Amino acid sequence: MRSRLITRAKPSVFRVPRAQSYAPFTTTQATSPFRRKEDATLPSIQDRTQDRVFKDLPLSDLARTLSVLSVAALPTPLLSAIIGFVRRHSGLIVSSRILSWPIKKTFYKVFCVGETRSEIAANIATLRSRGINGVALSFAREAKLDGSAANSNSGAEDKALSSWVASNIETISQVSSNDYIAVKFTGAGAASVKAMQDFNFTDSTKFDGLKALKDGMFEICDFAKQRGVKVMVDAESSLHQPAIDYLTLEAMAAFNTQGSALVFNTYQMYLKASLDNLKSHLQIASTKGYTMGIKLVRGAYIYVEPNRAGIIHDTKPATDTAYDDAVDMLIRGTPVSSTPDAKPWSAEVMLATHNTQSVDKAMSLYRQRNHIGQPVQKLVFAQLMGMADEISMKLAREIKAAKAEGKSASGSDVSVYKYSVWGSLEDCLLYMLRRAEENQDAATRSRVTAGLMLKEIGNRIAFWR
Ligand SMILES: Cc1cc2nc3c(=O)[nH]c(=O)nc-3n(C[C@H](O)[C@H](O)[C@H](O)COP(=O)(O)OP(=O)(O)OC[C@H]3O[C@@H](n4cnc5c(N)ncnc54)[C@H](O)[C@@H]3O)c2cc1C
């Protein structure tokens, strides 16, 4: 069934555009705790997508997403040339109505949630009406990491930091309670970025350099707390990550003390050290008595890490195994220390992934444990807006159906969110380019999405069937 769906749905334009450095959708290695017999009895998301997952989307949305996916399916040299052109001439593109109009109507509408408050509110309401439980909202404007800190003056830097705080506070005011905002520390200006690069856990004199950034983060968290909004800190390159971990753990220790998580840290499972890092952070949290907020990703900085071979898993399957092992540990609540006095940890978990296998394995394990009355962690899944919509929509439908039937086994403690960015076309341009590149890297997944959308359009045309 599964292979027939994919084969029949594959349109010729959605061919694999470049040699993959890995085999997408490979299974995890034999050591993975997910390779258990019980998993095989549950249908996968791909199997389950037979039942018209895009049935509720208007034709205009289907056509728009298909047009974006077909750009991502262009031959690599052509797409790279287009992306290079857009990067070089971004000023010209955003200032020209003729050039910006088609981008705004396609890429921007697919990947971004809007620019004005009313536009953002309307688009979030649409996502909710389709069963998505909420959003992780992020302001799209990015700081240029060009090493200009040395030339910056302190007045300009204070302004950069306060404008970063203000934009995060504005983002909080655009979402509802139990939604998330996503915070990127490198957006706080060149001096903050320099202090992050200089930071060293073992040298306490470096902690002072992060004081202003920490104060800014606490101001954001204070406002988020008043509004019941969660603050999710994005993981970035390994150059900045030690400072990000430090700042986020400090914020967690201060704000995650009421038995739930307000602040979330992100763990990139493509890093060889991440599982140990995650365990040690869980240990710190249980010792200090706060709840960990954990967002689990594979990691997006593989091409920019200077010491990739040293720190990133050698193969894609090794990253997949690391991701799935961490999910297994978190869902089961496995102790992170074998010492007899080790305290149990508590955490809220967001699985941020577009990987069908990882989603299926997590759901299988969750259901199976719930079914036999074993404790499980509350689970939040998240996908980027405009990406892997078939996974988000399918999860949304399953969660809704389970809740309607009053079944807790697969629904009540599972939710699905969309990570969405807001801002003007200019603010969002770099973000959109990265999504276009990512769609091309994930060619197989893009083909699945496109195939299901074409099938849905076919179903509507052949309405008599
Ligand atoms: C809601 C959301 C929030 C996110 N937030 C962040 C964030 O804060 N920080 C961040 O860094 N990323 C973030 N990402 C991106 C994420 O890290 C992945 O790049 C992206 O989701 C693709 O991974 P995947 O789990 O969907 O699965 P797949 O598409 O199956 O995996 C692709 C990933 O596998 C890894 N990989 C690919 N080739 C190799 C190889 N040869 N060797 C080792 N590993 C390899 C890379 O991490 C690559 O991105 C986020 C993603 C989502 C959906």
The ligand as a Tripos MOL2 file, in Angstrom:
@<TRIPOS>MOLECULE
LIG
   53    58     1     0     0
SMALL
NO_CHARGES

@<TRIPOS>ATOM
      1 C1          9.7930   23.2400   14.7020 C.3       1 LIG1
      2 C2         11.2620   23.1670   14.3600 C.ar      1 LIG1
      3 C3         12.1720   23.9160   15.0800 C.ar      1 LIG1
      4 C4         13.5400   23.8330   14.7720 C.ar      1 LIG1
      5 N1         14.4410   24.5410   15.5230 N.ar      1 LIG1
      6 C5         15.7760   24.3640   15.2930 C.ar      1 LIG1
      7 C6         16.7490   24.9670   16.1370 C.ar      1 LIG1
      8 O1         16.4220   25.6640   17.1050 O.2       1 LIG1
      9 N2         18.0630   24.7660   15.8600 N.ar      1 LIG1
     10 C7         18.4710   23.9520   14.8160 C.ar      1 LIG1
     11 O2         19.6860   23.7670   14.6310 O.2       1 LIG1
     12 N3         17.5610   23.3750   14.0030 N.ar      1 LIG1
     13 C8         16.2380   23.5560   14.2110 C.ar      1 LIG1
     14 N4         15.3280   22.9480   13.3920 N.ar      1 LIG1
     15 C9         15.7920   22.2490   12.1540 C.3       1 LIG1
     16 C10        16.1900   20.8160   12.4460 C.3       1 LIG1
     17 O3         17.3710   20.8260   13.2200 O.3       1 LIG1
     18 C11        16.4690   19.9940   11.1600 C.3       1 LIG1
     19 O4         17.4470   20.6260   10.3920 O.3       1 LIG1
     20 C12        15.2740   19.7790   10.2860 C.3       1 LIG1
     21 O5         14.1030   19.6590   11.0180 O.3       1 LIG1
     22 C13        15.4720   18.4930    9.4680 C.3       1 LIG1
     23 O6         15.5980   17.3790   10.3340 O.3       1 LIG1
     24 P1         14.3880   16.3750   10.6180 P.3       1 LIG1
     25 O7         14.3930   15.9100   12.0250 O.co2     1 LIG1
     26 O8         13.1450   17.0160   10.1730 O.co2     1 LIG1
     27 O9         14.6900   15.0460    9.7730 O.3       1 LIG1
     28 P2         15.4720   14.6720    8.4710 P.3       1 LIG1
     29 O10        15.0630   15.5630    7.3550 O.co2     1 LIG1
     30 O11        15.2830   13.2210    8.3300 O.co2     1 LIG1
     31 O12        16.9860   14.9440    8.8350 O.3       1 LIG1
     32 C14        17.8050   15.8820    8.2350 C.3       1 LIG1
     33 C15        18.8440   16.2310    9.2740 C.3       1 LIG1
     34 O13        19.6940   15.0900    9.5250 O.3       1 LIG1
     35 C16        21.0040   15.5470    9.8380 C.3       1 LIG1
     36 N5         21.9390   15.0270    8.8300 N.ar      1 LIG1
     37 C17        21.8100   15.1040    7.4740 C.ar      1 LIG1
     38 N6         22.8740   14.5400    6.8620 N.ar      1 LIG1
     39 C18        23.7050   14.1080    7.8440 C.ar      1 LIG1
     40 C19        24.9780   13.4570    7.8260 C.ar      1 LIG1
     41 N7         25.5810   13.1360    6.6920 N.pl3     1 LIG1
     42 N8         25.5510   13.1770    9.0090 N.ar      1 LIG1
     43 C20        24.9590   13.4710   10.1850 C.ar      1 LIG1
     44 N9         23.7410   14.0880   10.2540 N.ar      1 LIG1
     45 C21        23.1220   14.4050    9.0980 C.ar      1 LIG1
     46 C22        20.9610   17.0670    9.8060 C.3       1 LIG1
     47 O14        20.6860   17.5100   11.1040 O.3       1 LIG1
     48 C23        19.7910   17.3500    8.8710 C.3       1 LIG1
     49 O15        19.1960   18.6120    9.1100 O.3       1 LIG1
     50 C24        13.9740   22.9960   13.6990 C.ar      1 LIG1
     51 C25        13.0580   22.2280   13.0040 C.ar      1 LIG1
     52 C26        11.7060   22.2800   13.3290 C.ar      1 LIG1
     53 C27        10.7460   21.4140   12.5710 C.3       1 LIG1
@<TRIPOS>BOND
     1     1     2 1
     2     2     3 ar
     3     2    52 ar
     4     3     4 ar
     5     4     5 ar
     6     4    50 ar
     7     5     6 ar
     8     6     7 ar
     9     6    13 1
    10     7     8 2
    11     7     9 ar
    12     9    10 ar
    13    10    11 2
    14    10    12 ar
    15    12    13 ar
    16    13    14 ar
    17    14    15 1
    18    14    50 ar
    19    15    16 1
    20    16    17 1
    21    16    18 1
    22    18    19 1
    23    18    20 1
    24    20    21 1
    25    20    22 1
    26    22    23 1
    27    23    24 1
    28    24    25 2
    29    24    26 1
    30    24    27 1
    31    27    28 1
    32    28    29 2
    33    28    30 1
    34    28    31 1
    35    31    32 1
    36    32    33 1
    37    33    34 1
    38    33    48 1
    39    34    35 1
    40    35    36 1
    41    35    46 1
    42    36    37 ar
    43    36    45 ar
    44    37    38 ar
    45    38    39 ar
    46    39    40 ar
    47    39    45 ar
    48    40    41 1
    49    40    42 ar
    50    42    43 ar
    51    43    44 ar
    52    44    45 ar
    53    46    47 1
    54    46    48 1
    55    48    49 1
    56    50    51 ar
    57    51    52 ar
    58    52    53 1
@<TRIPOS>SUBSTRUCTURE
     1 LIG1         1 GROUP 0 **** ****
